[in-house]
């Protein structure tokens, strides 16, 4: 009678280990990845922002940003609070649409799920523009956005942009 439990215990233990391993692998595979629905919903917004950026259209570019004072945007160590302040700064950066800067993505946008309604996107980009002295300026930078799903859709609630030196 003692033989029966010891023979069954390894089988039960092995099944338990296999089940735990499967659950762990499934959790690891889904951790930090965005469900395809969220990515399918955000990617067109991001693509539209890039088209608007290359057209230097501040209004279209900023449509996906949270249009409230709670918006936070960090640019090379400067913290900008609120949609109105960021909008005013974006107009300055693009000289009210008169800049000739062209942005080019470097690779694909990275997506990371932080919760059911929160996604982080990261994108490396290059830029090319005419500097005030008439020379061509080039740069690379990374933009990270925190998107939150709100009743009106996905909105950027936090952004960070940093340039390479």
GUVEX-498718 format. One record per atom (N, C-alpha, C, O, CB): x, y, z; residue in three letters. Coordinates in pm, whole numbers, padded with zeros to 5 digits, always signed. Last residue first. Glycine has a CB too. Layout:
N
XYZALA/...
This chain:
165
+02332+06367-02821UNK/+02426+06479-02838UNK/+02540+06436-02926UNK/+02630+06516-02953UNK/+02480+06530-02702UNK/+01992+06293-02874UNK/+02131+06249-02862UNK/+02220+06369-02883UNK/+02184+06462-02956UNK/+02164+06134-02964UNK/+01710+06410-02689UNK/+01795+06415-02807UNK/+01932+06358-02776UNK/+01983+06372-02665UNK/+01808+06558-02860UNK/+01400+06299-02570UNK/+01539+06332-02542UNK/+01622+06315-02669UNK/+01606+06219-02745UNK/+01596+06244-02428UNK/+01082+06336-02440UNK/+01162+06340-02561UNK/+01304+06377-02522UNK/+01327+06475-02450UNK/+01104+06442-02666UNK/+00790+06208-02308UNK/+00930+06240-02280UNK/+01006+06232-02412UNK/+00995+06133-02485UNK/+00992+06145-02172UNK/+00458+06247-02178UNK/+00553+06230-02287UNK/+00692+06268-02243UNK/+00710+06351-02154UNK/+00511+06312-02408UNK/+00137+06149-02077UNK/+00274+06181-02036UNK/+00365+06156-02155UNK/+00351+06056-02225UNK/+00319+06095-01912UNK/-00095+06096-02199UNK/-00105+06167-02071UNK/+00032+06210-02020UNK/+00043+06295-01932UNK/-00175+06080-01967UNK/-00251+06060-02500UNK/-00118+06070-02438UNK/-00133+06154-02313UNK/-00177+06269-02319UNK/-00011+06133-02537UNK/-00537+05850-02530UNK/-00478+05984-02520UNK/-00340+05974-02455UNK/-00316+05890-02368UNK/-00571+06079-02439UNK/-00787+05663-02689UNK/-00650+05665-02638UNK/-00595+05807-02642UNK/-00605+05876-02743UNK/-00559+05570-02720UNK/-01124+05785-02610UNK/-01025+05708-02685UNK/-00888+05715-02619UNK/-00873+05767-02509UNK/-01017+05756-02829UNK/-01301+05906-02444UNK/-01290+05962-02579UNK/-01186+05889-02663UNK/-01162+05929-02778UNK/-01256+06109-02571UNK/-01262+05762-02203UNK/-01389+05749-02276UNK/-01383+05803-02420UNK/-01452+05751-02508UNK/-01498+05822-02200UNK/-00920+05645-02245UNK/-01021+05726-02179UNK/-01152+05711-02256UNK/-01153+05653-02364UNK/-00978+05876-02171UNK/-00629+05483-02205UNK/-00759+05471-02272UNK/-00864+05541-02188UNK/-00892+05502-02075UNK/-00797+05320-02295UNK/-00323+05650-02232UNK/-00428+05598-02142UNK/-00558+05594-02220UNK/-00593+05687-02291UNK/-00442+05687-02013UNK/+00022+05630-02297UNK/-00114+05642-02351UNK/-00211+05583-02250UNK/-00185+05479-02190UNK/-00127+05570-02490UNK/+00317+05784-02273UNK/+00227+05700-02194UNK/+00087+05732-02242UNK/+00039+05845-02231UNK/+00243+05726-02038UNK/+00588+05790-02501UNK/+00456+05838-02462UNK/+00388+05735-02373UNK/+00400+05614-02395UNK/+00369+05868-02586UNK/+00904+05893-02594UNK/+00829+05794-02518UNK/+00698+05858-02475UNK/+00697+05968-02419UNK/+00910+05741-02393UNK/+01135+05938-02847UNK/+01011+05987-02788UNK/+00942+05870-02718UNK/+00923+05763-02776UNK/+00917+06051-02897UNK/+01468+06021-02912UNK/+01373+05916-02874UNK/+01254+05983-02807UNK/+01268+06072-02724UNK/+01439+05810-02779UNK/+01676+06132-03186UNK/+01610+06147-03057UNK/+01515+06031-03035UNK/+01485+05954-03126UNK/+01536+06281-03048UNK/+01929+06283-03381UNK/+01850+06166-03347UNK/+01794+06187-03207UNK/+01855+06251-03122UNK/+01935+06034-03354UNK/+01988+06521-03647UNK/+01988+06476-03510UNK/+01910+06347-03495UNK/+01835+06306-03584UNK/+01930+06582-03419UNK/+02133+06773-03854UNK/+02076+06638-03837UNK/+02083+06601-03690UNK/+02173+06643-03618UNK/+02152+06533-03926UNK/+02116+07062-04052UNK/+02134+07002-03920UNK/+02064+06868-03914UNK/+01952+06851-03962UNK/+02080+07095-03811UNK/+02271+07228-04307UNK/+02178+07120-04277UNK/+02213+07061-04140UNK/+02326+07018-04117UNK/+02181+07009-04387UNK/+02297+07591-04292UNK/+02352+07456-04303UNK/+02244+07353-04270UNK/+02139+07386-04214UNK/+02474+07438-04207UNK/+02195+07842-04242UNK/+02178+07786-04375UNK/+02235+07646-04395UNK/+02223+07589-04503UNK/+02239+07876-04474UNK/+02198+07932-03986UNK/+02311+07974-04070UNK/+02306+07911-04211UNK/+02400+07925-04289UNK/+02443+07936-04003UNK/+01974+07808-03871UNK/+01969+07952-03900UNK/+02084+08001-03990UNK/+02069+08100-04061UNK/+01972+08029-03771UNK/+01948+07490-04052UNK/+01979+07570-03934UNK/+01976+07719-03970UNK/+01976+07752-04089UNK/+02118+07530-03875UNK/+01709+07280-04182UNK/+01802+07387-04215UNK/+01822+07472-04090UNK/+01726+07519-04030UNK/+01751+07473-04335UNK/+01699+06935-04074UNK/+01644+07069-04088UNK/+01753+07166-04132UNK/+01872+07137-04121UNK/+01580+07117-03956UNK/+01605+06616-03978UNK/+01689+06692-04071UNK/+01622+06827-04089UNK/+01502+06834-04117UNK/+01709+06616-04209UNK/+01610+06349-03742UNK/+01555+06473-03795UNK/+01658+06540-03886UNK/+01779+06521-03872UNK/+01513+06569-03679UNK/+01502+06020-03648UNK/+01606+06114-03690UNK/+01536+06239-03741UNK/+01418+06235-03778UNK/+01701+06051-03801UNK/+01384+05834-03361UNK/+01364+05909-03485UNK/+01491+05986-03521UNK/+01576+06013-03436UNK/+01244+06006-03473UNK/+01243+05572-03174UNK/+01363+05647-03210UNK/+01338+05712-03346UNK/+01277+05651-03435UNK/+01492+05555-03214UNK/+00977+05537-02954UNK/+01016+05545-03094UNK/+01143+05627-03108UNK/+01150+05740-03059UNK/+00903+05605-03180UNK/+00753+05372-02745UNK/+00885+05432-02757UNK/+00925+05426-02903UNK/+00910+05323-02969UNK/+00990+05358-02667UNK/+00459+05376-02547UNK/+00522+05360-02678UNK/+00657+05431-02674UNK/+00673+05535-02611UNK/+00432+05417-02792UNK/+00269+05211-02305UNK/+00384+05298-02329UNK/+00436+05269-02469UNK/+00455+05153-02507UNK/+00495+05276-02221UNK/-00069+05209-02198UNK/+00033+05156-02289UNK/+00145+05259-02300UNK/+00120+05380-02303UNK/-00027+05124-02430UNK/-00347+05124-02009UNK/-00226+05206-02014UNK/-00120+05136-02099UNK/-00087+05020-02076UNK/-00172+05234-01872UNK/-00560+04960-01948UNK/-00588+05086-02017UNK/-00468+05179-02025UNK/-00484+05299-02045UNK/-00701+05156-01948UNK/-00454+04736-01828UNK/-00559+04716-01928UNK/-00585+04843-02009UNK/-00626+04836-02124UNK/-00688+04672-01860UNK/-00102+04813-01816UNK/-00230+04778-01755UNK/-00332+04766-01865UNK/-00301+04784-01983UNK/-00274+04882-01649UNK/+00116+04838-01970UNK/+00133+04858-01827UNK/+00008+04820-01749UNK/+00014+04799-01628UNK/+00170+05002-01798UNK/+00260+04709-02259UNK/+00138+04716-02181UNK/+00172+04734-02034UNK/+00248+04655-01978UNK/+00051+04591-02202UNK/+00447+04869-02500UNK/+00454+04793-02375UNK/+00325+04817-02296UNK/+00286+04931-02271UNK/+00579+04835-02290UNK/+00590+04891-02824UNK/+00470+04899-02740UNK/+00489+04815-02616UNK/+00541+04703-02623UNK/+00345+04852-02818UNK/+00793+05075-03044UNK/+00784+04971-02942UNK/+00662+04997-02855UNK/+00634+05111-02818UNK/+00914+04965-02855UNK/+00792+05128-03389UNK/+00747+05176-03259UNK/+00739+05058-03164UNK/+00685+04953-03198UNK/+00610+05248-03271UNK/+01084+05024-03574UNK/+00941+05021-03543UNK/+00913+05081-03405UNK/+01000+05084-03318UNK/+00887+04876-03549UNK/+01342+05240-03713UNK/+01286+05115-03662UNK/+01139+05130-03632UNK/+01077+05232-03661UNK/+01360+05069-03538UNK/+01325+05554-03690UNK/+01438+05461-03694UNK/+01390+05330-03631UNK/+01396+05313-03510UNK/+01565+05519-03618UNK/+01129+05783-03878UNK/+01139+05680-03774UNK/+01263+05591-03797UNK/+01298+05559-03910UNK/+01011+05593-03772UNK/+01213+06111-03946UNK/+01212+05977-04002UNK/+01224+05875-03889UNK/+01320+05881-03812UNK/+01327+05959-04106UNK/+01109+06444-04009UNK/+01133+06337-03912UNK/+01122+06202-03981UNK/+01033+06180-04064UNK/+01034+06346-03794UNK/+01225+06752-04111UNK/+01166+06626-04157UNK/+01207+06518-04057UNK/+01325+06503-04025UNK/+01213+06590-04304UNK/+01184+07106-04093UNK/+01230+06980-04034UNK/+01153+06861-04091UNK/+01033+06869-04117UNK/+01215+06984-03881UNK/+01136+07360-04165UNK/+01148+07263-04274UNK/+01194+07126-04223UNK/+01237+07041-04300UNK/+01246+07314-04381UNK/+00889+07577-04013UNK/+01014+07501-04011UNK/+01018+07407-04131UNK/+00915+07378-04191UNK/+01029+07421-03878UNK/+00646+07703-03994UNK/+00740+07750-04097UNK/+00876+07679-04093UNK/+00968+07719-04164UNK/+00762+07899-04081UNK/+00468+07647-03791UNK/+00455+07573-03916UNK/+00554+07612-04023UNK/+00547+07559-04134UNK/+00319+07589-03968UNK/+00555+07812-03581UNK/+00417+07823-03632UNK/+00401+07762-03770UNK/+00330+07815-03856UNK/+00375+07970-03637UNK/+00806+07694-03530UNK/+00795+07831-03582UNK/+00660+07851-03652UNK/+00652+07900-03765UNK/+00911+07862-03679UNK/+00819+07461-03393UNK/+00796+07450-03538UNK/+00777+07586-03603UNK/+00738+07594-03719UNK/+00674+07362-03565UNK/+00855+07559-03136UNK/+00952+07465-03192UNK/+00940+07457-03344UNK/+01040+07448-03414UNK/+00934+07326-03130UNK/+00623+07720-03106UNK/+00757+07782-03109UNK/+00859+07688-03175UNK/+00938+07731-03260UNK/+00804+07817-02966UNK/+00428+07521-03104UNK/+00422+07626-03206UNK/+00557+07697-03218UNK/+00600+07729-03329UNK/+00312+07729-03171UNK/+00508+07388-02874UNK/+00518+07318-03003UNK/+00512+07420-03118UNK/+00583+07406-03217UNK/+00405+07212-03018UNK/+00443+07577-02677UNK/+00583+07542-02701UNK/+00602+07474-02835UNK/+00700+07499-02905UNK/+00635+07451-02589UNK/+00163+07577-02695UNK/+00238+07701-02719UNK/+00385+07671-02750UNK/+00444+07733-02839UNK/+00227+07795-02597UNK/+00118+07306-02623UNK/+00075+07357-02753UNK/+00153+07483-02789UNK/+00203+07495-02901UNK/-00077+07386-02752UNK/+00208+07306-02360UNK/+00277+07225-02460UNK/+00242+07272-02601UNK/+00329+07277-02689UNK/+00241+07076-02443UNK/+00020+07480-02244UNK/+00163+07514-02240UNK/+00241+07434-02344UNK/+00331+07488-02408UNK/+00220+07487-02099UNK/-00219+07339-02293UNK/-00200+07474-02344UNK/-00053+07512-02349UNK/-00006+07570-02447UNK/-00277+07575-02259UNK/-00184+07093-02154UNK/-00195+07095-02299UNK/-00166+07235-02355UNK/-00096+07247-02456UNK/-00333+07049-02343UNK/+00052+07068-01880UNK/-00073+07109-01942UNK/-00067+07119-02093UNK/+00036+07148-02152UNK/-00115+07239-01886UNK/+00385+07147-01818UNK/+00259+07101-01760UNK/+00141+07157-01838UNK/+00131+07277-01860UNK/+00249+07144-01612UNK/+00704+07040-01889UNK/+00595+07125-01938UNK/+00465+07065-01885UNK/+00437+06946-01905UNK/+00594+07135-02097UNK/+01029+07040-01782UNK/+00898+06981-01760UNK/+00791+07083-01800UNK/+00789+07196-01753UNK/+00880+06938-01610UNK/+01339+06978-01928UNK/+01237+07079-01902UNK/+01102+07011-01888UNK/+01064+06931-01974UNK/+01234+07187-02014UNK/+01500+06764-02004UNK/+01509+06814-01867UNK/+01410+06923-01832UNK/+01397+06957-01714UNK/+01644+06865-01843UNK/+01422+06720-02276UNK/+01561+06747-02237UNK/+01572+06815-02101UNK/+01645+06913-02085UNK/+01629+06833-02342UNK/+01101+06756-02196UNK/+01188+06773-02312UNK/+01326+06813-02263UNK/+01346+06924-02215UNK/+01130+06878-02411UNK/+00808+06609-02091UNK/+00945+06640-02052UNK/+01029+06645-02178UNK/+01029+06551-02258UNK/+01002+06536-01950UNK/+00478+06679-02011UNK/+00572+06650-02119UNK/+00710+06697-02076UNK/+00727+06810-02031UNK/+00528+06719-02253UNK/+00161+06597-01889UNK/+00300+06629-01854UNK/+00387+06588-01972UNK/+00373+06479-02026UNK/+00345+06557-01722UNK/-00175+06693-01834UNK/-00074+06646-01928UNK/+00065+06690-01882UNK/+00084+06804-01840UNK/-00103+06699-02072UNK/-00354+06823-01669UNK/-00284+06707-01616UNK/-00179+06650-01709UNK/-00100+06564-01667UNK/-00381+06601-01582UNK/-00496+07011-01806UNK/-00379+07059-01731UNK/-00297+06943-01675UNK/-00181+06962-01638UNK/-00423+07151-01617UNK/-00584+06865-02125UNK/-00611+06908-01989UNK/-00481+06953-01922UNK/-00372+06934-01976UNK/-00677+06795-01907UNK/-00606+06688-02353UNK/-00630+06833-02362UNK/-00670+06887-02225UNK/-00777+06947-02210UNK/-00740+06864-02467UNK/-00371+06450-02420UNK/-00474+06486-02324UNK/-00489+06638-02324UNK/-00392+06709-02298UNK/-00440+06433-02180UNK/-00303+06409-02770UNK/-00260+06445-02635UNK/-00382+06477-02549UNK/-00483+06526-02599UNK/-00163+06566-02639UNK/-00399+06368-03028UNK/-00403+06256-02934UNK/-00357+06289-02791UNK/-00370+06206-02701UNK/-00320+06145-02986UNK/-00361+06635-03147UNK/-00495+06579-03122UNK/-00493+06464-03021UNK/-00580+06461-02934UNK/-00555+06530-03253UNK/-00115+06738-03218UNK/-00148+06733-03075UNK/-00287+06678-03045UNK/-00328+06674-02929UNK/-00137+06869-03017UNK/-00111+06732-03496UNK/-00010+06657-03420UNK/-00055+06638-03276UNK/-00035+06531-03219UNK/+00125+06730-03424UNK/-00313+06913-03565UNK/-00331+06769-03592UNK/-00235+06685-03509UNK/-00272+06580-03458UNK/-00310+06739-03742UNK/-00184+07152-03469UNK/-00319+07114-03427UNK/-00342+06964-03446UNK/-00386+06895-03354UNK/-00425+07195-03505UNK/+00066+07166-03599UNK/+00059+07151-03454UNK/-00078+07101-03408UNK/-00087+07018-03318UNK/+00091+07282-03385UNK/+00204+07060-03865UNK/+00067+07095-03829UNK/+00047+07065-03680UNK/+00015+06953-03641UNK/-00037+07015-03917UNK/+00424+06988-04014UNK/+00438+07095-03914UNK/+00303+07151-03873UNK/+00288+07271-03850UNK/+00526+07207-03969UNK/+00430+06768-04161UNK/+00357+06880-04222UNK/+00365+07004-04133UNK/+00319+07111-04171UNK/+00209+06842-04248UNK/+00554+06602-03986UNK/+00626+06635-04108UNK/+00557+06744-04189UNK/+00618+06806-04276UNK/+00643+06512-04194UNK/+00348+06587-03797UNK/+00478+06645-03760UNK/+00555+06686-03885UNK/+00616+06793-03888UNK/+00561+06544-03677UNK/+00148+06455-03940UNK/+00125+06594-03898UNK/+00257+06662-03860UNK/+00276+06780-03888UNK/+00028+06598-03779UNK/+00270+06205-03963UNK/+00236+06280-04085UNK/+00217+06429-04050UNK/+00264+06516-04122UNK/+00107+06223-04152UNK/+00285+06143-03690UNK/+00408+06156-03770UNK/+00383+06232-03899UNK/+00465+06315-03940UNK/+00467+06018-03801UNK/+00017+06128-03620UNK/+00101+06228-03555UNK/+00228+06250-03637UNK/+00274+06364-03651UNK/+00137+06184-03412UNK/-00058+05906-03770UNK/-00114+06037-03802UNK/-00034+06150-03740UNK/-00018+06256-03800UNK/-00258+06045-03754UNK/+00084+05710-03632UNK/+00116+05736-03773UNK/+00062+05873-03816UNK/+00129+05946-03889UNK/+00056+05625-03862UNK/-00050+05722-03383UNK/+00094+05754-03392UNK/+00132+05789-03536UNK/+00203+05886-03559UNK/+00179+05634-03341UNK/-00301+05634-03467UNK/-00287+05766-03404UNK/-00143+05813-03414UNK/-00117+05929-03448UNK/-00332+05761-03256UNK/-00242+05376-03561UNK/-00290+05479-03655UNK/-00281+05621-03598UNK/-00257+05717-03672UNK/-00434+05449-03696UNK/-00154+05258-03307UNK/-00063+05277-03421UNK/-00114+05378-03523UNK/-00035+05461-03569UNK/-00038+05145-03489UNK/-00377+05227-03133UNK/-00280+05335-03111UNK/-00194+05361-03235UNK/-00164+05477-03264UNK/-00190+05302-02993UNK/-00521+05006-03228UNK/-00590+05132-03202UNK/-00492+05249-03192UNK/-00523+05359-03237UNK/-00673+05122-03075UNK/-00335+04804-03247UNK/-00409+04841-03368UNK/-00482+04974-03350UNK/-00503+05047-03447UNK/-00510+04731-03406UNK/-00263+04790-02977UNK/-00164+04834-03076UNK/-00234+04878-03205UNK/-00196+04978-03265UNK/-00063+04720-03105UNK/-00504+04694-02871UNK/-00450+04824-02827UNK/-00349+04876-02928UNK/-00350+04995-02961UNK/-00384+04811-02688UNK/-00522+04445-03011UNK/-00627+04546-03022UNK/-00573+04684-02983UNK/-00595+04780-03056UNK/-00747+04508-02934UNK/-00304+04291-02932UNK/-00307+04342-03069UNK/-00415+04450-03086UNK/-00398+04539-03170UNK/-00331+04228-03167UNK/-00178+04384-02616UNK/-00273+04307-02695UNK/-00285+04371-02833UNK/-00277+04493-02847UNK/-00413+04299-02624UNK/+00165+04429-02571UNK/+00035+04493-02587UNK/-00057+04399-02663UNK/-00018+04341-02764UNK/+00047+04628-02660UNK/+00374+04296-02318UNK/+00334+04309-02457UNK/+00194+04365-02464UNK/+00114+04349-02371UNK/+00342+04172-02530UNK/+00423+04265-02049UNK/+00493+04369-02120UNK/+00461+04379-02268UNK/+00517+04465-02337UNK/+00636+04350-02104UNK/+00344+03929-02052UNK/+00390+04041-01970UNK/+00464+04141-02057UNK/+00557+04105-02130UNK/+00481+03992-01855UNK/+00300+03712-02220UNK/+00206+03823-02226UNK/+00253+03944-02147UNK/+00204+04054-02172UNK/+00071+03779-02177UNK/+00512+03544-02163UNK/+00488+03581-02303UNK/+00396+03701-02312UNK/+00411+03784-02402UNK/+00429+03464-02380UNK/+00484+03506-01890UNK/+00603+03576-01941UNK/+00580+03623-02084UNK/+00624+03732-02120UNK/+00727+03484-01934UNK/+00244+03361-01888UNK/+00251+03492-01822UNK/+00370+03572-01873UNK/+00358+03692-01896UNK/+00260+03474-01670UNK/+00327+03132-02023UNK/+00218+03213-02078UNK/+00220+03352-02018UNK/+00199+03451-02088UNK/+00081+03144-02052UNK/+00523+03040-01848UNK/+00561+03079-01984UNK/+00452+03165-02048UNK/+00483+03261-02118UNK/+00586+02955-02070UNK/+00359+02988-01623UNK/+00468+03084-01615UNK/+00509+03132-01753UNK/+00527+03252-01773UNK/+00587+03022-01544UNK/+00191+02786-01722UNK/+00133+02913-01674UNK/+00239+03021-01668UNK/+00212+03136-01705UNK/+00068+02894-01536UNK/+00381+02589-01775UNK/+00299+02643-01883UNK/+00239+02778-01844UNK/+00237+02871-01924UNK/+00187+02544-01921UNK/+00476+02546-01515UNK/+00567+02595-01619UNK/+00489+02656-01735UNK/+00526+02761-01787UNK/+00657+02481-01670UNK/+00244+02444-01393UNK/+00304+02569-01345UNK/+00396+02630-01451UNK/+00395+02751-01473UNK/+00382+02545-01216UNK/+00214+02208-01543UNK/+00108+02309-01542UNK/+00163+02444-01496UNK/+00130+02547-01555UNK/-00008+02265-01452UNK/+00453+02077-01477UNK/+00424+02111-01616UNK/+00318+02220-01623UNK/+00332+02315-01700UNK/+00377+01986-01693UNK/+00413+02045-01199UNK/+00527+02123-01249UNK/+00503+02167-01393UNK/+00531+02282-01427UNK/+00657+02040-01239UNK/+00187+01880-01203UNK/+00182+02011-01137UNK/+00294+02101-01186UNK/+00273+02220-01212UNK/+00190+01996-00985UNK/+00289+01656-01328UNK/+00181+01729-01391UNK/+00168+01869-01333UNK/+00141+01965-01405UNK/+00049+01653-01375UNK/+00479+01585-01131UNK/+00524+01619-01265UNK/+00414+01698-01338UNK/+00445+01797-01405UNK/+00561+01492-01344UNK/+00311+01525-00917UNK/+00408+01632-00903UNK/+00455+01679-01041UNK/+00467+01799-01065UNK/+00528+01584-00820UNK/+00174+01308-01021UNK/+00100+01429-00984UNK/+00195+01548-00973UNK/+00161+01658-01016UNK/+00026+01408-00851UNK/+00396+01136-01053UNK/+00314+01172-01168UNK/+00235+01300-01139UNK/+00229+01390-01222UNK/+00218+01057-01205UNK/+00494+01112-00789UNK/+00578+01172-00893UNK/+00496+01214-01014UNK/+00523+01318-01073UNK/+00687+01073-00935UNK/+00259+01000-00665UNK/+00309+01132-00628UNK/+00401+01189-00736UNK/+00386+01306-00771UNK/+00383+01125-00496UNK/+00227+00740-00753UNK/+00136+00843-00803UNK/+00188+00983-00773UNK/+00162+01076-00849UNK/-00003+00824-00743UNK/+00425+00603-00618UNK/+00426+00600-00763UNK/+00337+00710-00819UNK/+00368+00766-00924UNK/+00381+00462-00815UNK/+00353+00653-00354UNK/+00481+00705-00401UNK/+00491+00701-00552UNK/+00558+00785-00611UNK/+00595+00626-00340UNK/+00099+00529-00332UNK/+00110+00674-00322UNK/+00244+00727-00375UNK/+00247+00834-00435UNK/+00092+00717-00178UNK/+00185+00247-00382UNK/+00090+00318-00466UNK/+00102+00470-00451UNK/+00113+00538-00553UNK/-00051+00273-00434UNK/+00350+00165-00172UNK/+00405+00179-00306UNK/+00313+00264-00393UNK/+00361+00346-00471UNK/+00427+00040-00371UNK/+00202+00123+00053UNK/+00288+00240+00051UNK/+00343+00265-00089UNK/+00380+00378-00120UNK/+00401+00224+00151UNK/+00081-00119+00000UNK/+00000+00000+00000UNK/+00085+00125+00000UNK/+00040+00228-00052UNK/-00092+00000+00118UNK/
